[in-house]
Amino acid sequence: MRERNCDTVVIGGGPAGMAAAAKSAELGLSVVLIENRDLLGGIPLQCIHPGFGLHYLGEDLTGTQFAYRLIDRVERSGAEVMLKAHVHSIDVEAHDEKVVNVVAPEGVVKVRCKAVIYAAGARERTLFEIGVVGDRPAGIFTAGEAQLLMDLYGVLPGREVVILGSGDVGLIMARRFALEGAKVKAVVEILPWPGGLMRNVVQCLKDFDIPLLLSHAVVKIVGKRRVEKVVVAKVGEDLRPLPGTEFDIPCDTVVIAAGLRPNVDLLERMGAAIDPATGGPVVNELLETTIPGVFAAGNALVVNDLVDYAAEQGERAAEGAKLFVENSGLPTVGWKRVEPSRNVRFAVPHYISGERDVIVYARVQKPERNVMVQVPELGLRRFAIAVRPAEMIRLELSRSVFERAEFEKLTLGVVPRG
């Protein structure tokens, strides 16, 4: 068994992890970045479409270009990288020292560190999680699997496709299938509104005349060796199928784009508090979890709509790790709770101090137009033409705003303009 020592371990080599590792090294910390695949980059490596980097880098890049920008930055920073390495567990020892237990090509490695930045990303929801019954033939893929097959391996998974769920990856894959000559029969969404960004609804569905069936659900898959058809039904306000509304859509491929869930197994085993609204850990403004010295960023913290936000959170977590390492813990402050209010499903971070600039990320529960995003305790009101569950609300709150207010907690809500 081998041992290594460093200031910070970053788990996950996607955008959040790479940004965290590079920023940590640039701040003067010794860093080990651990990735279980054989190369850095994460999911953007298989995203050949544009739309990456506009916020974070000021450029419109493909996912692959965005990933390689961050890979280059990690290499220049001097951060140590372990590839093909699986983090088995994390132990917290005396004085909050962490031991990251890693299974790597060279054997079992114990990496001792003062801070951990957890950026292990998210996982796709499976067919079994969304209650679809019927046969289990060939031809069923998650959206990420289909994207991997097409964009990295050049394999077309099917010719007649039905997509379950209108998340961004599902919308993008609808366009991708159409560009390759496949027929996308329908994108089926159980909610009365799309699950992805509006720009993707327009560019990926409307521009290619692909039907979007809102308030519908696939209730059964039929097929012997290969998918032959799906049975679709309308759903009521309770999202349950309405009897007598069923109809068939013949197809040979089903793609599941039913959303993502933060990959937090390790954090849960360590005892970190998890927010049921996000599926990710409860954090303060420096993205520290309820375990001192363990930080979270990217889709492991909250499922982001833009990869730029994931990288941004990686840098924020690195700044928190720097403070933790330098002070043997974060300075004691009076943390104030950030609570969702009207039509806000969640707000991250969950606790703020009011002593530094902070970025708050939130999502609404349902679409609305002509509204005000408000934080009454700070006297903050911002007009929004429209808010949608698929699109993250991002609020930059400066320290000066807090200095002018007295508050025990903050409430973030969306209210009609008036």
C-alpha positions as CSV (number, residue, x, y, z in Angstrom):
1,M,0.0,0.0,0.0
2,R,1.3,3.4,-1.0
3,E,0.7,6.8,0.7
4,R,0.8,10.3,-0.6
5,N,0.3,13.7,1.1
6,C,-1.1,16.9,-0.3
7,D,-3.2,19.9,0.7
8,T,-6.3,19.1,-1.4
9,V,-7.7,16.1,-3.2
10,V,-10.2,16.7,-6.0
11,I,-12.5,13.8,-6.9
12,G,-13.7,13.9,-10.5
13,G,-12.1,15.0,-13.7
14,G,-15.0,16.8,-15.3
15,P,-15.4,20.6,-15.7
16,A,-16.0,21.2,-12.0
17,G,-13.1,19.0,-10.9
18,M,-10.6,20.4,-13.5
19,A,-11.5,24.0,-12.6
20,A,-11.2,23.2,-8.9
21,A,-7.8,21.4,-9.3
22,A,-6.4,24.2,-11.5
23,K,-7.6,26.9,-9.3
24,S,-6.3,25.2,-6.1
25,A,-2.8,24.8,-7.7
26,E,-2.9,28.4,-8.8
27,L,-3.7,29.4,-5.3
28,G,-0.5,27.6,-4.1
29,L,-2.0,24.4,-2.8
30,S,-0.6,21.0,-3.5
31,V,-3.3,19.1,-5.4
32,V,-4.1,15.6,-6.5
33,L,-6.9,15.2,-9.0
34,I,-8.4,11.7,-9.2
35,E,-10.4,10.6,-12.2
36,N,-11.8,7.0,-12.7
37,R,-11.7,7.2,-16.5
38,D,-8.5,7.0,-18.6
39,L,-8.6,10.7,-19.5
40,L,-9.8,14.0,-18.1
41,G,-12.7,16.0,-19.6
42,G,-15.9,14.3,-18.3
43,I,-19.1,14.4,-20.3
44,P,-18.3,17.4,-22.5
45,L,-15.8,15.2,-24.3
46,Q,-18.7,13.5,-26.0
47,C,-20.6,16.8,-26.7
48,I,-19.7,17.9,-30.2
49,H,-22.4,20.6,-30.3
50,P,-21.7,24.3,-29.4
51,G,-23.1,26.3,-26.5
52,F,-20.2,25.8,-24.0
53,G,-18.1,28.5,-22.4
54,L,-20.1,31.6,-23.2
55,H,-20.3,32.6,-19.5
56,Y,-17.1,31.1,-18.2
57,L,-14.7,31.7,-21.1
58,G,-16.5,34.4,-23.1
59,E,-16.5,32.1,-26.2
60,D,-19.0,29.8,-27.9
61,L,-17.3,26.4,-27.9
62,T,-18.2,22.8,-28.5
63,G,-18.1,20.6,-25.4
64,T,-14.9,19.0,-26.6
65,Q,-13.2,22.3,-27.1
66,F,-14.4,23.4,-23.6
67,A,-13.0,20.3,-22.0
68,Y,-9.6,20.7,-23.7
69,R,-9.3,24.3,-22.5
70,L,-9.6,23.0,-19.0
71,I,-7.3,20.1,-19.6
72,D,-4.6,22.5,-20.8
73,R,-5.2,24.7,-17.7
74,V,-4.8,21.7,-15.4
75,E,-1.6,20.7,-17.1
76,R,-0.2,24.2,-16.8
77,S,-1.2,24.5,-13.2
78,G,1.1,21.6,-12.1
79,A,-1.7,19.7,-10.3
80,E,-1.0,16.0,-10.0
81,V,-3.4,13.8,-11.9
82,M,-4.3,10.2,-11.2
83,L,-6.2,8.5,-14.0
84,K,-8.1,5.1,-14.0
85,A,-8.3,5.6,-10.2
86,H,-11.4,4.7,-8.2
87,V,-12.1,6.3,-4.9
88,H,-13.3,3.6,-2.6
89,S,-13.9,5.6,0.5
90,I,-12.9,8.7,2.5
91,D,-11.9,8.5,6.2
92,V,-11.8,11.5,8.5
93,E,-9.1,11.2,11.1
94,A,-7.9,13.3,14.0
95,H,-7.7,17.1,13.5
96,D,-10.0,16.7,10.5
97,E,-7.3,15.1,8.4
98,K,-8.8,13.2,5.5
99,V,-7.6,9.9,4.0
100,V,-8.8,9.2,0.5
101,N,-8.6,5.5,-0.2
102,V,-7.9,5.0,-3.9
103,V,-7.7,1.8,-6.1
104,A,-5.3,2.8,-8.9
105,P,-3.3,0.9,-11.6
106,E,-0.3,0.9,-9.2
107,G,-2.4,-0.6,-6.4
108,V,-4.1,0.7,-3.3
109,V,-3.1,4.3,-2.5
110,K,-3.9,6.3,0.6
111,V,-3.9,10.0,-0.1
112,R,-3.7,12.1,3.0
113,C,-5.0,15.6,2.7
114,K,-6.5,18.5,4.6
115,A,-9.4,19.3,2.2
116,V,-11.4,17.3,-0.3
117,I,-13.3,18.8,-3.2
118,Y,-16.0,16.4,-4.4
119,A,-16.9,16.9,-8.1
120,A,-18.0,13.4,-9.1
121,G,-20.8,14.7,-11.3
122,A,-24.3,13.2,-11.7
123,R,-25.9,10.1,-13.0
124,E,-28.8,9.6,-15.4
125,R,-32.1,8.3,-14.1
126,T,-32.9,4.9,-15.5
127,L,-36.0,3.3,-16.9
128,F,-36.6,1.5,-13.6
129,E,-36.8,4.8,-11.8
130,I,-39.5,6.3,-13.9
131,G,-42.0,3.5,-13.7
132,V,-42.1,2.3,-17.3
133,V,-43.3,-1.4,-17.6
134,G,-43.4,-3.9,-20.4
135,D,-40.7,-5.9,-22.2
136,R,-37.0,-5.4,-21.8
137,P,-35.7,-5.9,-25.4
138,A,-32.6,-4.5,-27.1
139,G,-32.8,-0.9,-28.2
140,I,-33.2,0.9,-24.9
141,F,-30.5,3.5,-24.0
142,T,-30.1,6.5,-21.7
143,A,-29.4,9.7,-23.6
144,G,-25.8,9.7,-22.4
145,E,-25.3,6.2,-23.7
146,A,-26.7,7.1,-27.1
147,Q,-24.5,10.3,-27.2
148,L,-21.4,8.3,-26.3
149,L,-22.1,5.7,-29.0
150,M,-22.7,8.3,-31.7
151,D,-20.2,11.0,-30.9
152,L,-17.2,9.0,-29.6
153,Y,-17.7,5.6,-31.4
154,G,-19.6,6.5,-34.5
155,V,-22.4,4.0,-33.9
156,L,-26.0,4.9,-34.8
157,P,-28.1,3.1,-32.1
158,G,-31.3,3.0,-34.1
159,R,-33.4,4.3,-37.0
160,E,-36.8,5.1,-35.5
161,V,-36.5,6.7,-32.2
162,V,-38.8,7.8,-29.3
163,I,-37.2,9.9,-26.6
164,L,-38.6,9.8,-23.0
165,G,-38.2,13.2,-21.4
166,S,-37.3,16.6,-22.7
167,G,-34.1,17.3,-20.7
168,D,-31.3,19.1,-22.5
169,V,-29.4,15.9,-23.4
170,G,-32.6,14.4,-24.8
171,L,-33.3,17.4,-26.9
172,I,-29.8,17.6,-28.2
173,M,-29.9,13.8,-29.0
174,A,-33.2,14.3,-30.9
175,R,-31.3,16.7,-33.2
176,R,-28.3,14.4,-33.4
177,F,-30.4,11.5,-34.5
178,A,-32.2,13.7,-37.1
179,L,-28.8,14.9,-38.5
180,E,-27.7,11.3,-39.0
181,G,-30.8,10.4,-40.9
182,A,-32.8,8.7,-38.2
183,K,-36.5,9.4,-37.7
184,V,-37.3,10.8,-34.3
185,K,-41.0,9.9,-33.9
186,A,-41.6,12.0,-30.7
187,V,-40.1,13.4,-27.6
188,V,-42.5,12.5,-24.8
189,E,-42.6,14.7,-21.7
190,I,-44.7,14.0,-18.6
191,L,-44.8,17.6,-17.4
192,P,-46.9,20.3,-19.1
193,W,-43.6,22.2,-20.0
194,P,-40.3,21.2,-21.6
195,G,-37.5,20.0,-19.3
196,G,-34.7,21.6,-21.2
197,L,-33.6,25.1,-22.2
198,M,-35.9,26.9,-24.5
199,R,-33.1,27.5,-27.0
200,N,-32.7,23.7,-27.3
201,V,-36.5,23.2,-27.8
202,V,-36.3,25.6,-30.7
203,Q,-33.0,24.5,-32.3
204,C,-33.4,20.8,-31.7
205,L,-37.1,20.1,-32.1
206,K,-38.9,22.9,-33.9
207,D,-36.2,23.4,-36.5
208,F,-36.4,19.7,-37.3
209,D,-40.1,19.3,-37.1
210,I,-39.8,16.8,-34.2
211,P,-43.1,16.4,-32.2
212,L,-43.0,17.3,-28.5
213,L,-45.8,15.6,-26.6
214,L,-46.3,17.5,-23.4
215,S,-48.4,16.0,-20.5
216,H,-47.8,12.5,-22.0
217,A,-46.0,9.5,-20.7
218,V,-44.6,6.2,-22.1
219,V,-46.5,3.6,-20.1
220,K,-45.2,0.4,-21.8
221,I,-42.4,-0.8,-24.0
222,V,-43.3,-3.6,-26.4
223,G,-40.8,-5.9,-28.2
224,K,-39.4,-9.4,-28.4
225,R,-35.7,-9.2,-29.4
226,R,-35.7,-5.5,-30.3
227,V,-38.0,-2.7,-29.4
228,E,-41.1,-2.7,-31.7
229,K,-43.3,0.1,-30.2
230,V,-44.1,2.1,-27.1
231,V,-47.5,2.8,-25.6
232,V,-48.1,6.4,-24.8
233,A,-50.9,8.0,-22.7
234,K,-52.0,11.4,-21.7
235,V,-51.5,12.3,-18.0
236,G,-53.7,14.3,-15.7
237,E,-52.7,17.1,-13.3
238,D,-51.5,14.4,-10.9
239,L,-49.2,13.0,-13.6
240,R,-51.0,9.7,-13.7
241,P,-52.0,8.2,-17.1
242,L,-55.6,8.8,-18.1
243,P,-57.5,5.6,-19.0
244,G,-58.6,5.4,-22.6
245,T,-56.0,7.9,-23.9
246,E,-53.4,5.2,-24.9
247,F,-51.9,5.0,-28.4
248,D,-49.0,3.3,-30.0
249,I,-45.8,4.7,-31.6
250,P,-43.9,2.2,-33.6
251,C,-40.1,2.5,-33.1
252,D,-37.0,0.4,-32.8
253,T,-35.1,2.6,-30.2
254,V,-36.1,4.2,-26.9
255,V,-33.9,6.9,-25.4
256,I,-34.4,7.8,-21.8
257,A,-33.7,11.5,-21.0
258,A,-35.5,11.6,-17.6
259,G,-33.0,13.9,-15.8
260,L,-29.9,13.7,-13.7
261,R,-29.3,13.1,-10.0
262,P,-26.1,14.2,-8.2
263,N,-23.7,11.3,-7.6
264,V,-23.3,11.6,-3.8
265,D,-22.9,8.0,-2.6
266,L,-19.5,8.7,-1.0
267,L,-20.8,11.9,0.7
268,E,-23.8,10.0,2.1
269,R,-21.5,7.3,3.5
270,M,-19.5,10.0,5.2
271,G,-22.7,11.4,6.8
272,A,-23.0,14.6,4.8
273,A,-26.5,16.2,5.0
274,I,-28.3,15.9,1.7
275,D,-30.9,18.4,0.4
276,P,-33.9,16.4,-0.9
277,A,-34.8,19.2,-3.3
278,T,-31.5,19.1,-5.2
279,G,-30.3,15.6,-4.4
280,G,-26.9,17.1,-3.6
281,P,-25.2,18.1,-0.3
282,V,-26.2,21.0,2.0
283,V,-23.4,23.6,1.7
284,N,-22.4,27.1,2.8
285,E,-21.3,29.9,0.6
286,L,-17.8,28.4,0.1
287,L,-19.5,25.2,-1.0
288,E,-18.3,23.3,2.2
289,T,-20.6,20.5,3.1
290,T,-21.7,19.7,6.7
291,I,-18.4,17.7,7.0
292,P,-15.6,20.2,7.7
293,G,-13.1,20.5,4.9
294,V,-15.2,18.6,2.4
295,F,-16.4,20.8,-0.4
296,A,-18.7,20.0,-3.4
297,A,-19.0,21.5,-6.9
298,G,-20.6,21.0,-10.2
299,N,-23.4,18.5,-10.8
300,A,-22.5,16.6,-7.7
301,L,-23.7,19.7,-5.8
302,V,-26.7,20.6,-7.9
303,V,-27.6,19.7,-11.5
304,N,-26.7,22.8,-13.6
305,D,-28.1,23.9,-16.9
306,L,-24.8,25.3,-18.1
307,V,-21.4,23.7,-17.7
308,D,-20.0,27.1,-17.2
309,Y,-21.7,27.2,-13.7
310,A,-20.1,23.8,-12.8
311,A,-16.6,25.2,-13.6
312,E,-17.5,28.4,-11.7
313,Q,-18.5,26.3,-8.6
314,G,-15.2,24.3,-8.9
315,E,-13.2,27.5,-8.5
316,R,-15.4,28.6,-5.6
317,A,-14.8,25.3,-3.8
318,A,-11.0,25.8,-4.4
319,E,-11.2,29.2,-2.7
320,G,-13.0,27.6,0.2
321,A,-10.4,24.8,0.4
322,K,-7.6,27.4,0.4
323,L,-9.2,29.2,3.4
324,F,-9.7,25.9,5.2
325,V,-6.1,24.7,4.7
326,E,-4.6,28.1,5.7
327,N,-6.7,28.4,8.8
328,S,-7.1,24.7,9.8
329,G,-10.8,25.2,9.3
330,L,-13.0,28.0,8.1
331,P,-13.3,31.1,10.3
332,T,-16.3,30.9,12.7
333,V,-19.1,33.1,11.4
334,G,-22.8,33.4,12.0
335,W,-24.3,31.4,9.2
336,K,-27.7,32.6,7.9
337,R,-30.1,30.2,6.2
338,V,-31.1,30.8,2.6
339,E,-34.7,29.5,2.1
340,P,-36.8,29.0,-1.0
341,S,-40.0,31.1,-1.1
342,R,-42.8,31.5,-3.6
343,N,-42.3,29.4,-6.8
344,V,-38.7,28.6,-5.9
345,R,-37.9,24.9,-5.6
346,F,-34.4,25.2,-4.2
347,A,-31.6,27.7,-3.6
348,V,-27.9,26.9,-3.3
349,P,-25.8,27.6,-1.2
350,H,-28.0,26.9,1.8
351,Y,-26.0,29.1,4.3
352,I,-24.3,32.4,3.8
353,S,-22.4,34.7,6.2
354,G,-22.9,38.1,4.7
355,E,-19.2,38.7,4.9
356,R,-18.2,38.1,1.3
357,D,-19.6,38.1,-2.2
358,V,-21.7,35.1,-3.0
359,I,-23.5,33.5,-6.0
360,V,-26.9,31.9,-5.4
361,Y,-28.2,29.4,-7.8
362,A,-32.0,28.5,-7.8
363,R,-34.7,26.9,-9.9
364,V,-38.4,27.6,-10.0
365,Q,-41.2,25.1,-9.6
366,K,-43.2,26.1,-12.6
367,P,-42.9,28.6,-15.6
368,E,-44.0,32.2,-15.2
369,R,-43.8,35.4,-17.2
370,N,-43.3,39.0,-16.2
371,V,-42.1,38.3,-12.7
372,M,-39.8,39.8,-10.1
373,V,-37.0,37.7,-8.5
374,Q,-36.7,39.0,-5.0
375,V,-34.9,38.7,-1.7
376,P,-37.0,41.0,0.6
377,E,-34.4,41.0,3.4
378,L,-31.9,42.7,1.1
379,G,-34.4,44.9,-0.7
380,L,-33.5,43.1,-3.9
381,R,-36.0,42.9,-6.8
382,R,-35.0,42.0,-10.3
383,F,-37.4,41.8,-13.3
384,A,-37.5,38.6,-15.4
385,I,-39.4,38.3,-18.6
386,A,-39.8,34.6,-18.0
387,V,-38.6,31.9,-15.5
388,R,-38.6,28.2,-16.3
389,P,-37.8,25.1,-14.3
390,A,-35.1,24.1,-16.8
391,E,-33.2,27.4,-16.5
392,M,-31.1,28.2,-13.5
393,I,-31.6,31.6,-11.8
394,R,-28.1,32.9,-10.9
395,L,-27.9,35.8,-8.5
396,E,-24.6,37.6,-7.7
397,L,-24.9,39.2,-4.3
398,S,-22.1,41.5,-3.3
399,R,-20.8,42.0,0.3
400,S,-21.9,45.6,0.2
401,V,-25.6,44.5,-0.1
402,F,-25.3,42.5,3.1
403,E,-23.7,45.4,5.0
404,R,-26.8,47.6,4.5
405,A,-29.2,44.9,5.8
406,E,-29.9,43.1,9.1
407,F,-31.3,39.6,8.7
408,E,-31.5,36.3,10.4
409,K,-32.3,34.4,7.2
410,L,-32.8,35.1,3.5
411,T,-35.9,34.1,1.5
412,L,-35.6,33.9,-2.3
413,G,-38.9,34.0,-4.2
414,V,-40.5,34.8,-7.5
415,V,-43.5,37.0,-7.5
416,P,-45.8,38.6,-10.1
417,R,-44.7,42.0,-11.3
418,G,-46.6,44.7,-9.7
